Amino acid sequence: MTHKYSILFRWINVIVDYCLLNGILYACFITTNHDLAWLDVYDYRLTILLLNFCWFYSSNIFDIYSYILKRDAILILNANLGALCIFSVLAALIKLTLPELYIPPTPFIYYFALFPFLILVWRFLFLLLRRHYRKSWIGYNKIVIIGSGSVGIDFHNYISSNPHLNYRALGIFDDDPKLVPPYINYLGCVDECLNYANANNIKEIYCALPQTECERIERLMQEADDKIIRFRIVPDIKGIIHKPLLVDMFGFVPVLKPRPEPLENKANEIAKRTFDIVFSLLVIILGLSWLTPILALIIKLDSKGPVFFVQLRSGKNNKPFYCLKFRSMVVNSESDSKQAIKGDERVTRVGRIIRKTSIDELPQFINVLLGHMSVVGPRPHMLKQTVDYSQVINSYMVRHFLTPGITGWAQVNGYRGETRETSSMFNRIKADLWYLENWSILLDMKIIFLTIWQLLKFEDDVY
């Protein structure tokens, strides 16, 4: 029930927001020019389309429509304020980067005064309504459990200790009442379950009987279908897996997967690769083409050695590749085994600047174009680091399912630079695995935006 109403109210908020976005824009056009007709407004259709795209991108960056019935009101309002700030910045960038796109100033002044104000007023009113009516909107799903084995007991305990899931377990059915702990309501023998559910308007039954009773489970499932009651099976895999799983069906055979991987989908893989090619080409043509000869001269004048630093690093499927950087250190024998530390004497004068601003990483866009790297992904580690950390951090090698990136979810969450302790690398790996399971094009764009924002702040943890 919660999921159903969450989607409903999410779409109500989406529709109202876009109606405000476009309705206010049209009203501002009309009120500032009374002679303006709809066909004249139609001439600004590209501007209107771009503004809609800006709001779509901004709202997705801050995820303002997710968990609209559950999330704390302050967090929702903060997310909306952030989205409005990004929206305004993007609109200003459109004006600056597309001067040939005519945007009449007066209606847009009114627009950028009214739209943020009315969006926040609407969201505040919605949150007030939610406060008074959330219980009736969400409600509780009453459920019962069949089977008092360890799986059934654990499932009951989990439901009872997580009320935000909006399920209420009324008790357990089992043929042996002695197996049901005293703190759990014993409802009767298994064969009484469906009559009880029917009489008490219970629409979901969770069956935790062992696999040895498969014929009985099949019979109960059929009877539940006849009574229009949803029947769920809770499999006993507790001793094998200790994390959430996904289920793929191969015919009638269920196959459990330990994690979602959006980039296993070929369409997603092609979309990410296309984005990488376009983005890297833009950086190489607009930036590296003129910056490389200038930096080459400065690096050569500052210290002896090559312009580029080339190092073998761990790539996708742990295949090593040559990672490119502008050289920021004096030539030394420890570059493949020792991380840079604060005050590292190997770093040159020019190196301190280009490392601080991450300019030294720019040649990696050539790696992106060649397919060795992606714009966004887990940072590639030295081969020695891969060997060392794979022995002390569980699931460390899972990050190699992905193509390594110039920036990543770990980096924009503060896990970058030197890793003195294993715990620092553990947090980085945890962030990389989250990215693996939650990838989307919008997430990549969010990470790129946050990377640029952090570069402008000049972080102190990069040496």
FIDREN-240941 format. One record per residue (C-alpha): y, z, x; residue in three letters. Coordinates in nm, 2 decimals, padded with zeros to 4 digits. Layout:
# residues N
+--------+--------+--------+-----+
!      y !      z !      x !  aa !
+--------+--------+--------+-----+
!      Y !      Z !      X ! ala !
...
+--------+--------+--------+-----+
***
This chain:
# residues 463
+--------+--------+--------+-----+
!      y !      z !      x !  aa !
+--------+--------+--------+-----+
!  00.00 !  00.00 !  00.00 ! met !
!  00.24 !  00.09 !  00.28 ! thr !
!  00.18 ! -00.24 !  00.46 ! his !
!  00.23 ! -00.44 !  00.13 ! lys !
!  00.57 ! -00.27 !  00.05 ! tyr !
!  00.68 ! -00.28 !  00.42 ! ser !
!  00.65 ! -00.66 !  00.41 ! ile !
!  00.83 ! -00.68 !  00.07 ! leu !
!  01.13 ! -00.48 !  00.18 ! phe !
!  01.13 ! -00.65 !  00.52 ! arg !
!  01.18 ! -00.98 !  00.35 ! trp !
!  01.44 ! -00.83 !  00.11 ! ile !
!  01.64 ! -00.73 !  00.41 ! asn !
!  01.60 ! -01.07 !  00.58 ! val !
!  01.71 ! -01.26 !  00.28 ! ile !
!  02.01 ! -01.04 !  00.21 ! val !
!  02.12 ! -01.06 !  00.58 ! asp !
!  02.11 ! -01.44 !  00.58 ! tyr !
!  02.28 ! -01.46 !  00.25 ! cys !
!  02.56 ! -01.24 !  00.39 ! leu !
!  02.57 ! -01.45 !  00.71 ! leu !
!  02.61 ! -01.78 !  00.53 ! asn !
!  02.79 ! -01.66 !  00.22 ! gly !
!  03.06 ! -01.47 !  00.41 ! ile !
!  03.11 ! -01.78 !  00.64 ! leu !
!  03.16 ! -02.01 !  00.34 ! tyr !
!  03.39 ! -01.76 !  00.17 ! ala !
!  03.60 ! -01.74 !  00.49 ! cys !
!  03.63 ! -02.12 !  00.50 ! phe !
!  03.74 ! -02.14 !  00.14 ! ile !
!  03.98 ! -01.85 !  00.14 ! thr !
!  04.16 ! -01.96 !  00.45 ! thr !
!  04.20 ! -02.32 !  00.32 ! asn !
!  04.21 ! -02.35 ! -00.06 ! his !
!  04.20 ! -02.73 ! -00.04 ! asp !
!  03.87 ! -02.72 !  00.15 ! leu !
!  03.57 ! -02.86 ! -00.04 ! ala !
!  03.20 ! -02.81 !  00.02 ! trp !
!  03.18 ! -03.15 !  00.19 ! leu !
!  03.44 ! -03.04 !  00.44 ! asp !
!  03.24 ! -02.72 !  00.51 ! val !
!  02.94 ! -02.96 !  00.56 ! tyr !
!  03.12 ! -03.10 !  00.86 ! asp !
!  03.06 ! -02.77 !  01.04 ! tyr !
!  02.69 ! -02.77 !  00.97 ! arg !
!  02.60 ! -02.76 !  01.35 ! leu !
!  02.82 ! -02.45 !  01.40 ! thr !
!  02.66 ! -02.29 !  01.09 ! ile !
!  02.31 ! -02.38 !  01.22 ! leu !
!  02.38 ! -02.23 !  01.56 ! leu !
!  02.52 ! -01.91 !  01.41 ! leu !
!  02.20 ! -01.87 !  01.21 ! asn !
!  01.99 ! -01.93 !  01.52 ! phe !
!  02.20 ! -01.66 !  01.71 ! cys !
!  02.13 ! -01.41 !  01.44 ! trp !
!  01.76 ! -01.50 !  01.43 ! phe !
!  01.75 ! -01.44 !  01.81 ! tyr !
!  01.96 ! -01.13 !  01.81 ! ser !
!  01.77 ! -00.96 !  01.52 ! ser !
!  01.44 ! -01.04 !  01.69 ! asn !
!  01.55 ! -00.90 !  02.03 ! ile !
!  01.61 ! -00.56 !  01.86 ! phe !
!  01.33 ! -00.60 !  01.61 ! asp !
!  01.55 ! -00.48 !  01.33 ! ile !
!  01.32 ! -00.57 !  01.05 ! tyr !
!  01.00 ! -00.40 !  01.17 ! ser !
!  00.88 ! -00.07 !  01.01 ! tyr !
!  01.17 ! -00.09 !  00.77 ! ile !
!  01.02 !  00.19 !  00.55 ! leu !
!  00.90 !  00.42 !  00.83 ! lys !
!  01.15 !  00.40 !  01.12 ! arg !
!  01.41 !  00.67 !  01.16 ! asp !
!  01.75 !  00.57 !  01.01 ! ala !
!  01.94 !  00.63 !  01.33 ! ile !
!  01.71 !  00.40 !  01.52 ! leu !
!  01.75 !  00.13 !  01.26 ! ile !
!  02.13 !  00.15 !  01.27 ! leu !
!  02.13 !  00.15 !  01.65 ! asn !
!  01.91 ! -00.16 !  01.65 ! ala !
!  02.15 ! -00.33 !  01.41 ! asn !
!  02.45 ! -00.24 !  01.62 ! leu !
!  02.28 ! -00.39 !  01.92 ! gly !
!  02.18 ! -00.70 !  01.74 ! ala !
!  02.54 ! -00.75 !  01.62 ! leu !
!  02.67 ! -00.71 !  01.97 ! cys !
!  02.43 ! -00.97 !  02.10 ! ile !
!  02.51 ! -01.20 !  01.81 ! phe !
!  02.89 ! -01.18 !  01.89 ! ser !
!  02.82 ! -01.25 !  02.26 ! val !
!  02.61 ! -01.55 !  02.18 ! leu !
!  02.87 ! -01.69 !  01.94 ! ala !
!  03.14 ! -01.65 !  02.21 ! ala !
!  02.91 ! -01.83 !  02.46 ! leu !
!  02.86 ! -02.12 !  02.22 ! ile !
!  03.24 ! -02.15 !  02.19 ! lys !
!  03.28 ! -02.14 !  02.57 ! leu !
!  02.99 ! -02.37 !  02.66 ! thr !
!  03.04 ! -02.62 !  02.38 ! leu !
!  03.42 ! -02.68 !  02.38 ! pro !
!  03.37 ! -03.01 !  02.19 ! glu !
!  03.22 ! -02.82 !  01.90 ! leu !
!  03.53 ! -02.76 !  01.69 ! tyr !
!  03.54 ! -02.41 !  01.54 ! ile !
!  03.86 ! -02.34 !  01.33 ! pro !
!  03.99 ! -02.00 !  01.46 ! pro !
!  04.12 ! -01.84 !  01.14 ! thr !
!  03.81 ! -01.83 !  00.93 ! pro !
!  03.60 ! -01.71 !  01.22 ! phe !
!  03.84 ! -01.42 !  01.29 ! ile !
!  03.78 ! -01.31 !  00.93 ! tyr !
!  03.41 ! -01.38 !  00.96 ! tyr !
!  03.35 ! -01.17 !  01.27 ! phe !
!  03.55 ! -00.88 !  01.11 ! ala !
!  03.36 ! -00.90 !  00.78 ! leu !
!  03.00 ! -00.99 !  00.87 ! phe !
!  02.93 ! -00.69 !  01.10 ! pro !
!  03.10 ! -00.45 !  00.86 ! phe !
!  02.91 ! -00.58 !  00.55 ! leu !
!  02.57 ! -00.59 !  00.73 ! ile !
!  02.61 ! -00.23 !  00.83 ! leu !
!  02.73 ! -00.13 !  00.48 ! val !
!  02.42 ! -00.31 !  00.33 ! trp !
!  02.18 ! -00.14 !  00.58 ! arg !
!  02.34 !  00.20 !  00.51 ! phe !
!  02.30 !  00.15 !  00.14 ! leu !
!  01.94 !  00.04 !  00.18 ! phe !
!  01.87 !  00.35 !  00.39 ! leu !
!  02.02 !  00.57 !  00.13 ! leu !
!  01.80 !  00.41 ! -00.14 ! leu !
!  01.50 !  00.45 !  00.10 ! arg !
!  01.57 !  00.82 !  00.14 ! arg !
!  01.55 !  00.88 ! -00.23 ! his !
!  01.27 !  00.64 ! -00.33 ! tyr !
!  01.05 !  00.62 ! -00.02 ! arg !
!  00.78 !  00.83 ! -00.17 ! lys !
!  00.75 !  00.61 ! -00.48 ! ser !
!  00.78 !  00.30 ! -00.26 ! trp !
!  00.51 !  00.41 ! -00.02 ! ile !
!  00.28 !  00.65 ! -00.20 ! gly !
! -00.06 !  00.73 ! -00.08 ! tyr !
! -00.39 !  00.55 ! -00.08 ! asn !
! -00.67 !  00.79 ! -00.19 ! lys !
! -00.99 !  00.72 !  00.00 ! ile !
! -01.34 !  00.88 !  00.03 ! val !
! -01.58 !  00.86 !  00.32 ! ile !
! -01.96 !  00.81 !  00.31 ! ile !
! -02.15 !  00.98 !  00.59 ! gly !
! -02.10 !  01.31 !  00.77 ! ser !
! -02.21 !  01.19 !  01.12 ! gly !
! -01.98 !  01.22 !  01.41 ! ser !
! -01.81 !  00.89 !  01.32 ! val !
! -01.74 !  00.99 !  00.96 ! gly !
! -01.61 !  01.34 !  01.07 ! ile !
! -01.39 !  01.18 !  01.34 ! asp !
! -01.25 !  00.92 !  01.10 ! phe !
! -01.17 !  01.20 !  00.84 ! his !
! -00.99 !  01.40 !  01.11 ! asn !
! -00.79 !  01.11 !  01.23 ! tyr !
! -00.67 !  01.02 !  00.87 ! ile !
! -00.59 !  01.38 !  00.80 ! ser !
! -00.39 !  01.43 !  01.13 ! ser !
! -00.19 !  01.10 !  01.09 ! asn !
! -00.01 !  01.13 !  00.75 ! pro !
!  00.23 !  00.84 !  00.84 ! his !
! -00.07 !  00.61 !  00.78 ! leu !
! -00.03 !  00.70 !  00.41 ! asn !
! -00.40 !  00.76 !  00.35 ! tyr !
! -00.53 !  01.07 !  00.19 ! arg !
! -00.90 !  01.14 !  00.25 ! ala !
! -01.03 !  01.34 ! -00.05 ! leu !
! -01.36 !  01.43 !  00.12 ! gly !
! -01.70 !  01.31 !  00.23 ! ile !
! -02.02 !  01.21 !  00.05 ! phe !
! -02.35 !  01.29 !  00.22 ! asp !
! -02.71 !  01.37 !  00.11 ! asp !
! -02.71 !  01.68 !  00.33 ! asp !
! -02.41 !  01.91 !  00.24 ! pro !
! -02.49 !  02.13 !  00.54 ! lys !
! -02.37 !  01.85 !  00.78 ! leu !
! -02.02 !  01.86 !  00.63 ! val !
! -01.79 !  02.10 !  00.81 ! pro !
! -01.64 !  02.38 !  00.59 ! pro !
! -01.28 !  02.25 !  00.63 ! tyr !
! -01.38 !  01.91 !  00.48 ! ile !
! -01.42 !  01.88 !  00.10 ! asn !
! -01.79 !  01.80 !  00.02 ! tyr !
! -01.79 !  01.56 ! -00.28 ! leu !
! -02.16 !  01.51 ! -00.34 ! gly !
! -02.46 !  01.29 ! -00.24 ! cys !
! -02.41 !  00.93 ! -00.14 ! val !
! -02.53 !  00.78 ! -00.47 ! asp !
! -02.26 !  00.96 ! -00.66 ! glu !
! -01.98 !  00.81 ! -00.45 ! cys !
! -01.91 !  00.50 ! -00.66 ! leu !
! -01.90 !  00.68 ! -00.99 ! asn !
! -01.67 !  00.94 ! -00.84 ! tyr !
! -01.44 !  00.66 ! -00.70 ! ala !
! -01.44 !  00.48 ! -01.04 ! asn !
! -01.36 !  00.80 ! -01.23 ! ala !
! -01.08 !  00.90 ! -00.99 ! asn !
! -00.91 !  00.56 ! -00.95 ! asn !
! -01.00 !  00.54 ! -00.58 ! ile !
! -00.97 !  00.18 ! -00.46 ! lys !
! -01.11 !  00.21 ! -00.10 ! glu !
! -01.44 !  00.36 !  00.03 ! ile !
! -01.51 !  00.40 !  00.40 ! tyr !
! -01.88 !  00.39 !  00.49 ! cys !
! -01.98 !  00.57 !  00.82 ! ala !
! -02.36 !  00.56 !  00.76 ! leu !
! -02.58 !  00.48 !  01.06 ! pro !
! -02.70 !  00.12 !  01.12 ! gln !
! -03.06 !  00.23 !  01.03 ! thr !
! -02.94 !  00.24 !  00.66 ! glu !
! -02.83 ! -00.12 !  00.65 ! cys !
! -03.01 ! -00.19 !  00.33 ! glu !
! -02.85 !  00.10 !  00.16 ! arg !
! -02.51 !  00.00 !  00.30 ! ile !
! -02.56 ! -00.36 !  00.16 ! glu !
! -02.65 ! -00.22 ! -00.18 ! arg !
! -02.34 !  00.01 ! -00.19 ! leu !
! -02.12 ! -00.28 ! -00.08 ! met !
! -02.25 ! -00.49 ! -00.37 ! gln !
! -02.20 ! -00.21 ! -00.62 ! glu !
! -01.84 ! -00.15 ! -00.49 ! ala !
! -01.77 ! -00.52 ! -00.54 ! asp !
! -01.89 ! -00.50 ! -00.90 ! asp !
! -01.66 ! -00.21 ! -00.97 ! lys !
! -01.36 ! -00.38 ! -00.79 ! ile !
! -01.35 ! -00.12 ! -00.52 ! ile !
! -01.28 ! -00.22 ! -00.16 ! arg !
! -01.56 ! -00.12 !  00.07 ! phe !
! -01.50 ! -00.07 !  00.44 ! arg !
! -01.76 ! -00.02 !  00.71 ! ile !
! -01.68 !  00.21 !  01.00 ! val !
! -01.92 !  00.11 !  01.29 ! pro !
! -02.06 !  00.36 !  01.53 ! asp !
! -01.93 !  00.25 !  01.87 ! ile !
! -01.76 !  00.57 !  01.97 ! lys !
! -01.99 !  00.63 !  02.27 ! gly !
! -01.91 !  00.28 !  02.41 ! ile !
! -01.54 !  00.22 !  02.36 ! ile !
! -01.25 !  00.46 !  02.37 ! his !
! -00.96 !  00.23 !  02.26 ! lys !
! -00.87 !  00.01 !  01.97 ! pro !
! -01.07 ! -00.32 !  01.93 ! leu !
! -01.03 ! -00.66 !  01.77 ! leu !
! -01.32 ! -00.83 !  01.59 ! val !
! -01.41 ! -01.19 !  01.62 ! asp !
! -01.68 ! -01.33 !  01.39 ! met !
! -01.93 ! -01.58 !  01.54 ! phe !
! -02.10 ! -01.67 !  01.21 ! gly !
! -02.23 ! -01.34 !  01.09 ! phe !
! -02.22 ! -01.18 !  01.43 ! val !
! -01.92 ! -00.96 !  01.51 ! pro !
! -01.79 ! -00.97 !  01.86 ! val !
! -01.55 ! -00.69 !  01.97 ! leu !
! -01.25 ! -00.76 !  02.20 ! lys !
! -01.08 ! -00.48 !  02.39 ! pro !
! -00.73 ! -00.64 !  02.36 ! arg !
! -00.54 ! -00.92 !  02.19 ! pro !
! -00.43 ! -01.20 !  02.43 ! glu !
! -00.18 ! -01.44 !  02.26 ! pro !
! -00.18 ! -01.67 !  02.56 ! leu !
! -00.55 ! -01.74 !  02.51 ! glu !
! -00.43 ! -01.96 !  02.23 ! asn !
! -00.38 ! -02.31 !  02.38 ! lys !
! -00.07 ! -02.38 !  02.17 ! ala !
!  00.10 ! -02.06 !  02.30 ! asn !
!  00.00 ! -02.15 !  02.66 ! glu !
!  00.15 ! -02.50 !  02.62 ! ile !
!  00.47 ! -02.35 !  02.47 ! ala !
!  00.51 ! -02.11 !  02.76 ! lys !
!  00.44 ! -02.37 !  03.02 ! arg !
!  00.70 ! -02.61 !  02.85 ! thr !
!  00.96 ! -02.34 !  02.86 ! phe !
!  00.88 ! -02.26 !  03.22 ! asp !
!  00.92 ! -02.63 !  03.32 ! ile !
!  01.25 ! -02.67 !  03.14 ! val !
!  01.40 ! -02.34 !  03.25 ! phe !
!  01.30 ! -02.39 !  03.62 ! ser !
!  01.43 ! -02.74 !  03.63 ! leu !
!  01.77 ! -02.62 !  03.50 ! leu !
!  01.78 ! -02.35 !  03.77 ! val !
!  01.68 ! -02.58 !  04.05 ! ile !
!  01.92 ! -02.86 !  03.95 ! ile !
!  02.22 ! -02.65 !  03.85 ! leu !
!  02.17 ! -02.37 !  04.11 ! gly !
!  01.93 ! -02.42 !  04.39 ! leu !
!  02.04 ! -02.77 !  04.47 ! ser !
!  02.38 ! -02.66 !  04.60 ! trp !
!  02.31 ! -02.29 !  04.68 ! leu !
!  02.02 ! -02.36 !  04.92 ! thr !
!  02.21 ! -02.54 !  05.19 ! pro !
!  02.49 ! -02.28 !  05.18 ! ile !
!  02.24 ! -01.99 !  05.21 ! leu !
!  02.04 ! -02.17 !  05.47 ! ala !
!  02.35 ! -02.19 !  05.70 ! leu !
!  02.44 ! -01.82 !  05.63 ! ile !
!  02.08 ! -01.70 !  05.69 ! ile !
!  02.05 ! -01.90 !  06.01 ! lys !
!  02.38 ! -01.77 !  06.15 ! leu !
!  02.29 ! -01.41 !  06.06 ! asp !
!  01.94 ! -01.39 !  06.23 ! ser !
!  01.68 ! -01.60 !  06.40 ! lys !
!  01.40 ! -01.74 !  06.20 ! gly !
!  01.32 ! -01.98 !  05.91 ! pro !
!  01.53 ! -02.00 !  05.59 ! val !
!  01.24 ! -01.94 !  05.36 ! phe !
!  00.99 ! -01.65 !  05.37 ! phe !
!  00.65 ! -01.77 !  05.26 ! val !
!  00.38 ! -01.51 !  05.18 ! gln !
!  00.04 ! -01.52 !  05.02 ! leu !
!  00.03 ! -01.33 !  04.69 ! arg !
! -00.22 ! -01.28 !  04.41 ! ser !
! -00.19 ! -01.53 !  04.14 ! gly !
! -00.36 ! -01.60 !  03.81 ! lys !
! -00.73 ! -01.51 !  03.81 ! asn !
! -00.66 ! -01.35 !  04.15 ! asn !
! -00.62 ! -01.69 !  04.32 ! lys !
! -00.38 ! -01.65 !  04.62 ! pro !
! -00.08 ! -01.88 !  04.63 ! phe !
!  00.22 ! -01.91 !  04.87 ! tyr !
!  00.52 ! -01.73 !  04.71 ! cys !
!  00.86 ! -01.86 !  04.82 ! leu !
!  01.17 ! -01.64 !  04.89 ! lys !
!  01.49 ! -01.68 !  05.09 ! phe !
!  01.43 ! -01.48 !  05.41 ! arg !
!  01.60 ! -01.14 !  05.39 ! ser !
!  01.43 ! -00.97 !  05.69 ! met !
!  01.40 ! -01.03 !  06.06 ! val !
!  01.08 ! -01.20 !  06.15 ! val !
!  00.82 ! -00.91 !  06.19 ! asn !
!  00.44 ! -00.85 !  06.20 ! ser !
!  00.44 ! -00.60 !  05.91 ! glu !
!  00.57 ! -00.83 !  05.63 ! ser !
!  00.23 ! -00.88 !  05.48 ! asp !
!  00.13 ! -00.51 !  05.48 ! ser !
!  00.44 ! -00.29 !  05.45 ! lys !
!  00.68 ! -00.27 !  05.15 ! gln !
!  01.06 ! -00.26 !  05.20 ! ala !
!  01.19 !  00.09 !  05.18 ! ile !
!  01.54 !  00.24 !  05.16 ! lys !
!  01.73 !  00.19 !  05.48 ! gly !
!  01.46 ! -00.05 !  05.61 ! asp !
!  01.57 ! -00.17 !  05.96 ! glu !
!  01.39 ! -00.50 !  05.91 ! arg !
!  01.64 ! -00.61 !  05.64 ! val !
!  01.93 ! -00.83 !  05.77 ! thr !
!  02.29 ! -00.80 !  05.67 ! arg !
!  02.27 ! -01.10 !  05.45 ! val !
!  01.93 ! -00.98 !  05.33 ! gly !
!  02.08 ! -00.66 !  05.19 ! arg !
!  02.31 ! -00.86 !  04.96 ! ile !
!  02.06 ! -01.12 !  04.85 ! ile !
!  01.79 ! -00.86 !  04.78 ! arg !
!  02.03 ! -00.64 !  04.59 ! lys !
!  02.14 ! -00.94 !  04.37 ! thr !
!  01.78 ! -01.08 !  04.36 ! ser !
!  01.91 ! -01.41 !  04.49 ! ile !
!  01.63 ! -01.40 !  04.75 ! asp !
!  01.38 ! -01.46 !  04.45 ! glu !
!  01.55 ! -01.79 !  04.34 ! leu !
!  01.31 ! -02.02 !  04.54 ! pro !
!  01.03 ! -01.89 !  04.32 ! gln !
!  01.15 ! -02.13 !  04.05 ! phe !
!  00.99 ! -02.39 !  04.27 ! ile !
!  00.67 ! -02.19 !  04.23 ! asn !
!  00.72 ! -02.20 !  03.86 ! val !
!  00.77 ! -02.58 !  03.85 ! leu !
!  00.45 ! -02.62 !  04.06 ! leu !
!  00.26 ! -02.40 !  03.81 ! gly !
!  00.19 ! -02.11 !  04.05 ! his !
!  00.42 ! -01.88 !  03.86 ! met !
!  00.59 ! -01.83 !  03.53 ! ser !
!  00.95 ! -01.73 !  03.46 ! val !
!  00.82 ! -01.42 !  03.29 ! val !
!  00.50 ! -01.24 !  03.38 ! gly !
!  00.36 ! -00.96 !  03.60 ! pro !
!  00.52 ! -00.96 !  03.94 ! arg !
!  00.28 ! -01.11 !  04.21 ! pro !
!  00.17 ! -00.85 !  04.46 ! his !
!  00.08 ! -00.88 !  04.83 ! met !
! -00.29 ! -00.94 !  04.88 ! leu !
! -00.32 ! -00.60 !  05.05 ! lys !
! -00.16 ! -00.43 !  04.75 ! gln !
! -00.40 ! -00.60 !  04.52 ! thr !
! -00.70 ! -00.47 !  04.72 ! val !
! -00.56 ! -00.12 !  04.76 ! asp !
! -00.45 ! -00.06 !  04.40 ! tyr !
! -00.75 ! -00.22 !  04.23 ! ser !
! -00.96 !  00.06 !  04.38 ! gln !
! -00.75 !  00.34 !  04.24 ! val !
! -00.60 !  00.21 !  03.91 ! ile !
! -00.82 !  00.13 !  03.61 ! asn !
! -00.76 ! -00.21 !  03.46 ! ser !
! -00.54 ! -00.31 !  03.75 ! tyr !
! -00.70 ! -00.65 !  03.78 ! met !
! -00.65 ! -00.73 !  03.41 ! val !
! -00.29 ! -00.83 !  03.49 ! arg !
! -00.44 ! -01.13 !  03.67 ! his !
! -00.54 ! -01.29 !  03.34 ! phe !
! -00.17 ! -01.39 !  03.33 ! leu !
!  00.03 ! -01.62 !  03.55 ! thr !
!  00.26 ! -01.40 !  03.77 ! pro !
!  00.63 ! -01.41 !  03.69 ! gly !
!  00.97 ! -01.39 !  03.85 ! ile !
!  01.06 ! -01.11 !  03.62 ! thr !
!  00.86 ! -00.91 !  03.37 ! gly !
!  00.84 ! -00.64 !  03.11 ! trp !
!  00.77 ! -00.38 !  03.38 ! ala !
!  01.09 ! -00.48 !  03.57 ! gln !
!  01.33 ! -00.46 !  03.27 ! val !
!  01.18 ! -00.12 !  03.19 ! asn !
!  01.28 !  00.02 !  03.53 ! gly !
!  00.95 ! -00.03 !  03.72 ! tyr !
!  01.07 ! -00.24 !  04.00 ! arg !
!  01.14 ! -00.22 !  04.37 ! gly !
!  00.95 !  00.02 !  04.60 ! glu !
!  00.64 !  00.20 !  04.47 ! thr !
!  00.59 !  00.50 !  04.69 ! arg !
!  00.34 !  00.68 !  04.46 ! glu !
!  00.03 !  00.55 !  04.27 ! thr !
!  00.19 !  00.68 !  03.95 ! ser !
!  00.48 !  00.43 !  03.99 ! ser !
!  00.24 !  00.14 !  04.02 ! met !
!  00.04 !  00.28 !  03.72 ! phe !
!  00.35 !  00.26 !  03.50 ! asn !
!  00.41 ! -00.09 !  03.62 ! arg !
!  00.05 ! -00.20 !  03.54 ! ile !
!  00.07 ! -00.03 !  03.19 ! lys !
!  00.39 ! -00.23 !  03.12 ! ala !
!  00.22 ! -00.55 !  03.24 ! asp !
! -00.08 ! -00.49 !  03.01 ! leu !
!  00.15 ! -00.43 !  02.71 ! trp !
!  00.31 ! -00.77 !  02.79 ! tyr !
! -00.03 ! -00.94 !  02.80 ! leu !
! -00.11 ! -00.80 !  02.46 ! glu !
!  00.23 ! -00.87 !  02.29 ! asn !
!  00.35 ! -01.19 !  02.44 ! trp !
!  00.58 ! -01.42 !  02.24 ! ser !
!  00.84 ! -01.68 !  02.33 ! ile !
!  01.10 ! -01.45 !  02.18 ! leu !
!  00.98 ! -01.16 !  02.40 ! leu !
!  01.02 ! -01.39 !  02.71 ! asp !
!  01.37 ! -01.47 !  02.61 ! met !
!  01.45 ! -01.10 !  02.55 ! lys !
!  01.31 ! -01.02 !  02.90 ! ile !
!  01.53 ! -01.29 !  03.06 ! ile !
!  01.84 ! -01.16 !  02.88 ! phe !
!  01.76 ! -00.80 !  02.99 ! leu !
!  01.70 ! -00.91 !  03.35 ! thr !
!  02.04 ! -01.08 !  03.37 ! ile !
!  02.20 ! -00.77 !  03.21 ! trp !
!  02.03 ! -00.54 !  03.47 ! gln !
!  02.13 ! -00.77 !  03.76 ! leu !
!  02.49 ! -00.74 !  03.65 ! leu !
!  02.45 ! -00.35 !  03.68 ! lys !
!  02.33 ! -00.37 !  04.04 ! phe !
!  02.03 ! -00.14 !  04.02 ! glu !
!  01.98 !  00.11 !  04.31 ! asp !
!  01.60 !  00.09 !  04.33 ! asp !
!  01.58 ! -00.25 !  04.52 ! val !
!  01.61 ! -00.24 !  04.89 ! tyr !
+--------+--------+--------+-----+
***
